[in-house]
Amino acid sequence: MISKNGIRIVIITIILTLIGLYEVYSSSRVWALYSKGDSFYYFNKQLIFMILGYISMYILSKVSLEKIYNLDKWILLSSFVLLILVLFP
């Protein structure tokens, strides 16, 4: 059973990601139409990753905290590696 605070966090997360999705569309539709021929190009890419994020959030909410605590060093190390990979094209 999800607590009231958990439901609030999920609702706030959904609202903020939907606002972000709207902002991506409104700021990139002209450029996407000019460069890609589809004004929804960047919107669709963002939507796919938003859905993947929601699925990841749901899966991670089902994992016990003890398992996450046991993997904390590996999670931190992989985060650093991913941050370094962002610097390279």
RODO-2510 file (C-alpha; in nm, 4 decimals, decimal comma):
residues 89
     n   res          X          Y          Z
     1     m     0,0000     0,0000     0,0000
     2     i     0,1319     0,3403    -0,0964
     3     s     0,1232     0,6114     0,1690
     4     k    -0,0235     0,9570     0,1132
     5     n     0,3256     1,1038     0,0857
     6     g     0,4220     0,8422    -0,1733
     7     i     0,1178     0,9262    -0,3833
     8     r     0,2008     1,2974    -0,3584
     9     i     0,5559     1,2368    -0,4731
    10     v     0,4379     1,0323    -0,7709
    11     i     0,1792     1,2952    -0,8696
    12     i     0,4325     1,5787    -0,8397
    13     t     0,6822     1,3778    -1,0468
    14     i     0,4245     1,3175    -1,3192
    15     i     0,3210     1,6840    -1,3258
    16     l     0,6813     1,8068    -1,3475
    17     t     0,7733     1,5639    -1,6243
    18     l     0,4634     1,6597    -1,8231
    19     i     0,5547     2,0278    -1,7877
    20     g     0,9066     1,9419    -1,9044
    21     l     0,7672     1,7490    -2,1987
    22     y     0,5582     2,0492    -2,2984
    23     e     0,8614     2,2774    -2,2673
    24     v     1,0696     2,0483    -2,4878
    25     y     0,7987     2,0535    -2,7533
    26     s     0,7381     2,4274    -2,7400
    27     s     1,1075     2,5117    -2,7557
    28     s     1,2095     2,2673    -3,0289
    29     r     0,9160     2,2265    -3,2661
    30     v     1,0335     2,4850    -3,5204
    31     w     1,3909     2,3541    -3,5277
    32     a     1,2720     1,9925    -3,5441
    33     l     1,0445     2,0737    -3,8369
    34     y     1,3281     2,2564    -4,0140
    35     s     1,6025     2,0005    -3,9511
    36     k     1,4167     1,6690    -3,9190
    37     g     1,0942     1,7307    -4,1106
    38     d     0,8826     1,6397    -3,8083
    39     s     0,7863     1,8941    -3,5432
    40     f     0,7359     1,6134    -3,2895
    41     y     1,0837     1,4614    -3,3350
    42     y     1,2370     1,5795    -3,0051
    43     f     0,9028     1,5485    -2,8269
    44     n     0,8823     1,1797    -2,9207
    45     k     1,2405     1,1143    -2,8113
    46     q     1,1732     1,2825    -2,4771
    47     l     0,8465     1,0910    -2,4389
    48     i     1,0222     0,7569    -2,4895
    49     f     1,2798     0,8352    -2,2220
    50     m     1,0088     0,9662    -1,9899
    51     i     0,8224     0,6363    -2,0192
    52     l     1,1463     0,4439    -1,9602
    53     g     1,2029     0,6586    -1,6502
    54     y     0,8555     0,5794    -1,5173
    55     i     0,9134     0,2076    -1,5746
    56     s     1,2511     0,2286    -1,3984
    57     m     1,0932     0,4190    -1,1104
    58     y     0,8277     0,1489    -1,0713
    59     i     1,0797    -0,1368    -1,0845
    60     l     1,3126     0,0300    -0,8344
    61     s     1,0227     0,0938    -0,5987
    62     k     0,9725    -0,2843    -0,5769
    63     v     1,3369    -0,3552    -0,4861
    64     s     1,4090    -0,3780    -0,1159
    65     l     1,6327    -0,1134     0,0367
    66     e     1,8685    -0,3804     0,1712
    67     k     1,9554    -0,4893    -0,1820
    68     i     2,0151    -0,1291    -0,2835
    69     y     2,2377    -0,0715     0,0210
    70     n     2,4433    -0,3775    -0,0722
    71     l     2,4991    -0,2374    -0,4225
    72     d     2,5657     0,1227    -0,3204
    73     k     2,9362     0,1230    -0,4109
    74     w     2,8648    -0,0228    -0,7569
    75     i     2,5829     0,2234    -0,8160
    76     l     2,8123     0,5138    -0,7227
    77     l     3,0933     0,3834    -0,9426
    78     s     2,8622     0,3354    -1,2413
    79     s     2,7251     0,6878    -1,1891
    80     f     3,0769     0,8310    -1,2054
    81     v     3,1534     0,6310    -1,5201
    82     l     2,8340     0,7549    -1,6863
    83     l     2,9158     1,1141    -1,5884
    84     i     3,2588     1,0816    -1,7448
    85     l     3,1106     0,9299    -2,0623
    86     v     2,8915     1,2372    -2,1042
    87     l     3,2052     1,4420    -2,1697
    88     f     3,2899     1,2433    -2,4842
    89     p     3,0920     1,2703    -2,8076
***
